[in-house]
């Protein structure tokens, strides 16, 4: 239908085992050639031990410096919590390329597909309440809605939506940058766009990332509760665990509410950086609309793994994973696991949306780290360096 311009909405899969290609805002709902290395990144802050931070850049700070100096990221931010609960925040680069303003500590960013973990938690809470059955078909809740070429909602389960094994096609690649940035989309419009295209696979046969799955999951939440997804997410997750800097933007809300670094987008990959800070995030909805901070993401994933958001049975379902690509990534129900260089895995999700990328998660023994950059990496070195920053934070 619309010209295929990239995969911004499929954002989080760029590090999640799928092949990476040049991005446009249309496909992340989810690099610069600018020389930013001359900008001296600020030293790390450490609320628990400022003297240690002043001694010199540690491994996390060096990793952020590399993202700015070598990979052309306008800014990089991180929040790290160790096993003892001691937290550090880091910044590098500049928060505004026009004014040269500093990067705000723990500034708000668009967190893209991390939103899927929040949506999955709401669905699984409803499973725990007996209001949704993971192995029920989509037609149980949305009768007759999901039909298309090779697509039948009477054969796709709720579990397959959350696990990306439904075979449903992606809608984001059929939108262009201007639509993503300036147009408000109703969730049904996103679903209808996907259903104009044939299924990618038979339900349950293979893992393949598609934002369409989470649009449907959000619609099921609304049908079962009779309330907007944003309200359910705010009540059941955000307020419940005290996420003070996390919110679901209201319809038409294009700005970030609190101090934030500006976000920049480059499409095609060798084109100029454009300021994409203000945009309508509705094309992400249940798959990618949230705004948060690195420290709030640490709090969210820590609370999730500690059992503060889900009963034990539903958390176990969420952590039951299938292989997702060839990099060791595994995908559960809105939750991923990735191997660490120091052994074990960390649990999180990650997300891209035009202007921002976030990566990170938590370990079973209580470590937590999230890293954000203010432009989606478009080459393999930058992709690797963001992953290495997370690994250094969790293995340090």
N, C-alpha and C positions, 0 to 999 in steps of 0.2 A: 504494500500500500504506500508507505512512505519510503523515501530514499534511505537505504541502510547506511548509517554513518559511523557506526562503532559500537562500543559496548560499555558505556558508563554505568548503566544500571546493573550490569553483571559484575560490577566492580569487584566485589570481594573475592571472586574466583580467580583474579589475576595472580594472587599468591596461593590460591587454594588448589593448585594442581592442574588447572586448565591452561591451555596455551595463551600467551599474552600477545596482544596486538595493539597497534596505535589506537588511542582512545578518543572518543568524542563524548560530549555531555550526554548524548543519547544512549550510549551503551553503558557511564558509571553512575549514572544513578545507581556514572560508574558503573617539557623538561628543558626546563629552561636551558637555552644556550647562554643565558645571561651569566656573566661572571660575578657570582656572589661571594666567592672565596675571600674577597678583600674585606668583607664585613666581619668584624670580630664578634664571635658569639659570646653571650654573657656567660659568666661562670655558673656552675650548678648551684642551686639553693638546697639547703638541707635543714629542715626545721628541727631535727633532732640533734644534729651535730654540725653547726655551721663552721667550726674550725676545720673539720675534716674536708668539707667542700672547698674551703679556701686554699687547701694545700696544693691543689692542682687538679686539672680535669681527670675524672675517672673514666672507666671504659664506656659508660653510657654517654657522657659528655663528648668524648672523642667520636663516638658513633654519630651523634647528632651533628657535630662539626663536619664530619665527612659528607653527610647528606647535603649540607649547605655548600661546602667548599667544592666538592667533587661532582655532586649530582645536580647542582643547580636548584635545589629546593629553596624557595624564598625564606621559609622558616621551618623549624622542627621543634617539637615539644615532647616532653615525656614526663610521666609520673610513675614512680617505682615505690613499692612497699616490700620490705623484707619480712622474714618469718616472725620477727618480733613486733611488727606493726610500725616500724620506723619508716616514715615517708620522705621521699625526695622529689622535687620537681626540677626540671631542666628546660632550658631554651637555647636555641641557636638561630642565627640569622636575624631578619627584620620582620616586623609585623605588618608593615605597609611599605611597598616598594616606592610609592610616590613620595611619602613624607619621611621615610626612614624611621618611623616610630618603632619602639622596642616591641618585642613579642611579649604579650601579657602572660604572666605566670599562670599555668594551668588554664589558659584561655579556652573559651567555648569553640567548638568546631562542629561541622556537620559530620555525623558518624556513619552515614550510609548504611551498609548492610549489617552493622551491629544491631540495627533495629530488629532484624529477624530473630535474634535471641530473645528480645523483649516480647515480640509477638508470640513466639513459641512458648514462653513462660505463661502467658495469659491462656493460651489454648490448653496447656497441660494443667493449669490450675482448674480449668473447667472440666478436664478429664477427671481430676481428683474429686471434683464435686459431683460426678456422675452425669454431667450435662452434655459432654461430648465423649464419644467412643473413638479411640485412635484407629481402630480397624473398621469403623463404619465408613460407608462410601459417602462421597461428597453429596450425592443426591439425597441422602438422609436429611441434610440441612439446607441444601440449595437445590431442590428438585427441578430437573430439566434445564438448569442454567448452563451447565458445562457440556457443550456439544460442538463438534467440529470434525474436520477430516482426521479420522483415527482417534478422536477424542470423545470420551463418554464418561460423564460424572458418575454413572452407576458402576464404573469399574475402577475408579481411583479412590483410594482411602485417604483419610486425614493424615495418617502416618506417612504416606508417600508424599504428601504435600510438604510436610515439615522436613522430610529427609531428602528432598529433591530426587525422588525416584518415580515421580508421576508420569514422566514423559511429556509434560506440557511444554509448549514452545515459549520462548522468551519474547516479551513485548518491547523491551527497551531498545532493541536494535532497529526498530522501525520508527523511531522518533529522531528528530534532528535537534541540534544544539539550541536553536532559538525556541523551539517548543518546550524543551526541558527547562529552559531558563525563565520563560515568560508566561507560560500557559498553565492555568489551573485544570487539573484532571480529576474527574470523579473516578473512584476505584472501578466502577463498572466499565468506564471507557477503556481503562488499561486492560481489563480482562477481555473485553470485546476485540481489542486490537490483537491480542494474542490468539484468540479463537479464529481469526481470519486465516491462520496459517496451520499447516498440518502438524500433527504430533511429532515429537522428536523420537519417541520410542514407545513401546508397549508399557503400560503401568507395571512397576515393580521389576523391570528387566535390567535397568542400568541407572547409575547415578549421573545426573546431568543438571547443573545449576540453572535455575530459572526463577526470576523474580515473580513470575506469574503464580507460582505455588503459594507465595506469601500474601499476595493480593487475595487469593481465595481463602487462605487461612483467616485473614482479617475480616473478610465478608462473613465467614462462618461465626466468628466471635460476635459480630454485630447481630446476626440473625438469632443466635442462641440467647444473648443477653438483652437484646432490645435497646442497646446503648451504643454510642459511637466508640470505635476502637480506641481513640485517643483518651476518652474518659476512663475506659476500663484499664488501659495501660497506666494512666496516671494514678488511679485508685489502687490497683492491685500490685504495682511494681514501684513506681517512682516515689510516691508518698510513703509506701509501706517501709522502705528501707532508707528513706531520707536522702534521696538524690536531689540535692538543692540546686543543681545547675543543669538538670536534664529536663527536656520538655518536647512535646510533640507540637510543632508549629501549627497555628490556627490557619484556616483557609485564607489564602491571600497574603500570609505573613512571609515576607521575603528577606527580612534582616535577622541578625542574631541579637539576642536581647542583652547579653552581658559582654564584658571585654573579650575581644577575640582577635586573632591574627586574620588578615584578609586572605581569601583563598583565590588561587590563580589557576587558570586552565589553558591547556595548549592542545589545539586540534586543528590541523594534523600535528603529528608528533614533532615536526620540524617548523611549525608555525610559531607566531609570537605568543607570549604569555598574555592572557586577558584576565582582568579582574572579574571573577565570578562569585564574589562574596554574596551579593544580593541575587537571589533566585527563588523561584517558586518550587518547593521541594515535593509537590504533590505527586509527581510522577514516580516517586519512591514509595509513598504511603506506608503500608505495613511492611514493605521490604526495605525501606531506606530513608525515612523522613526525619528521624530524631536528631536533635542537637544535644550535645553533652560536653563533658570535659574528660581528660584522661583519668583524673582521680575519681570521678563519678563512675567511669567504666570499671576501674579497679574495684570500687565498692560494690557495684552490681555483680560482677562475676565472682567476687569473693563471697557475697551473700548467697548467690545461687549455689555454688559448690558446697557451702556450709549448711545447706538445707533450710535456709530462711525464707525461700520463696516457693518451694515445692515439697510435697510429701516425698518420702523416700522412694516409693514405687515410681512416681512420675519422674523424679530426678534420675533414677536408674534407666528409665526409658530414654530420657534425653541424652544420656551418656552412652547409649548403645549405638555404635558407629558402623559405617560401611566405608570401604576405601573410596577416596575421592582424588583420582589422579595418581601420579607416580612419585610424589615428593614426600610421602609419609603422612600426608594429610588424611584425616578420617572425619567423616561428617555424621553427626548424630541427628537430633531433632532440634535444629536451630543452634547447634553447638558443635564446634570443631575441636579436634585434638591434633597437636603438632609435636614432633619430637624436638627435644632440646639437646644441644651439644654436650651438656653435662649429665645427660641421662634423664630418662623419664619423658613426660610430655607436659604441655600446658594446654589449658582449655580456654577457649574464647570464641571469637568469630572473625572480626575484621570488617572493614568496609571502605569503599570508595564512593565519592560523589563529586561532581565537578568542583574543583577547588581544594578538596581535602582527601586525605587518606589516613585511616587509623588502623593500627595493628597491635595486638597484644592479648593478654589473658592472664590466667592464674594457674598455680600449681596446687596439687592436693595438699602440700604441706604449708600453704599460706602465703607464698610469694605472689606478687602481682606486679604487672607492668603494662603500660600502654604508651604507644608512640604515635604521634600525629605529624604529618607533613602537609604543607599548604599548596601542594600541587600533586596530581597523580603521577607517579613515576611512569615513564614511557620507555625505559630501556632496562635490560636485565641487571645491569650493575646496580642501578638505583633500587630495583625490586629487592635484590639481595641485601643491599645495605640497610634497608628498613627492617628486614627480617633479622639481620645480624644485631641491630640495635635492641630489638626485643630479646633476642637470645642472650646478649651480654647483660641486659638488665636482670634477667631471671637466673642467670648462671653466675653472676658476679658475687 
